[in-house]
């Protein structure tokens, strides 16, 4: 003789309302939407790397144009010299944000 016993537990409606279950379901759905997979993170890193390389190229181009304009103008004024120092400091601060790669 075989006896199959099935256990089933249900919360009585007065203990946990449907709105609590709906809220829990909403929280679970939002958590899944907010969780970033490794693949999504990798794609974002690649996008940001491309953007950083683009910005770096643009800044280098602007600096080259500025350098050429200054050289073509001859002697620079004290105001231009101060502006160049400020630009140099800003670039140094930006460069210091990321540690240089160790080679060798």
Residue pairs with C-beta under 8 A, 6 or more apart in sequence:
36 44
59 91
63 87
66 87
70 76
70 80
70 84
76 84
